[in-house]
Amino acid sequence: MNQDVYESKLTSIMFEQVKIPFRLNDPMKFSSLAEIVMHEERVERHIRGVQETLEQTDADYNRMLTEFTKSMNAYKNDVYSLEQVFLNITTSGGLRALENRLKKQRHAYMEKIRASLRNFRQHFDEMILYLRQANVKFRKSFK
C-alpha cells in the first residue's frame, strides 16, 4: 500500500477513537497505527481464504450429492427395465441368471459410491488439515 492509503486509513481510525487524540507527527504512534492497519488486513485476508476453502468444500459436497442422485436414478431405471425380463422368465436357471445380473449391477453401483465417498473424504481431510495448519501458522505469527 502506498503512503496516502495508510494515512487515510489511519485518519479514519483516529477519528473513530475520539477518546485518544493521535498526532500523525508522532512517529511511534504512526508506526503503531500502521501495524494495526496491516494486522487488520492480514486477518481479513486469512478469513477470506478460510471462507473460500469452506465454500469450495461445500460446492464439492453438493456436486457429489448431485452425481449420487444421477447415479441412483440411472441404477433405478436399469432395475425397472429388467421387470419385463423378469416377467418373461420361465425357468429357475433364468431367474438365477437375472439374480446374478442384479447382484453384479448392485455391486458395481455400490463400489462406485464407495469410491466416490473415499475420494471426497480424502479431499475433505486434506482441506481440513490445510485449514488447521494455516490457522496454526497464522496464530503463531501473532507472537
HELIX and SHEET records of a PDB file:
HELIX    1   1 GLN A    3  GLU A   16  1                                  14    
HELIX    2   2 PRO A   27  SER A   81  1                                  55    
HELIX    3   3 GLU A   83  ASN A   88  1                                   6    
HELIX    4   4 SER A   92  LYS A  140  1                                  49    
END                                                                             
